[in-house]
Amino acid sequence: MMEIANEGYSNKTPFMLFPNEQLIFQTNPSWLLLAWPISILLSVWLLYLFFLCPFVTALTFKGFCFILSTMAFPFASYIFYLDWRFNRLYLTNFRLVKERGIIGQRFMSIFLEQVEDITVSYGFWGRNFDFGNIEIESAGTYGQMVFKGAPAPFKKKWLIEEEIIKAVGQWKILKVKNL
């Protein structure tokens, strides 16, 4: 009975795979989208710790400001990490799946046959460090899936288009066989 309950789940995906569905790639946003906010947070924390805390401790008991700031920085950094960690894009041979959420998870999937347009955009930093946004428009009810900060977005776009060509070709063959 336990085997039936786990059938279809992969150890690499948090969602069920269809029969004969295979994972092509999974990606998180670029590591720079994690490093950038944490470095800003670190610099603000150090400024607060060394310049503001000495003035605050004169008004309150001595260690409160240091204890509070020492607890707040790791907590905020962990929240940024979790947001980065649980933001993923998966490509299988049947569909694209976007996972989002720290506590509650949201999965959005678009079957490859329904993809109408794939757009890659990036700014100055994205061009220099090879990351950008992938926008996938579908013919389905959801309309658009945007994955921000994807590493190597043109390579990902090429892989998605390659799987779309395979999926549409298989779909047409199955449709002709069923006629």
Buried (B, 14 or more C-beta within 10 A) or exposed (E): EEEEEEEEEBEEBEBEBEEEBEBBEBBBBBEBBBEBBBEEBEEEBEEBBEEEBEEBBEEEEEEEBBEBBEEEBEEBBEEBBEBBEBBBBBBBBBBBBBBBEEEEEEBBBBBBBBBEEBBBEBEEEBEEBBBBBBBBBBEBEBEEBEBBBBBBBEEBBEBBEEBBEEBEEBBEEEEEEEE
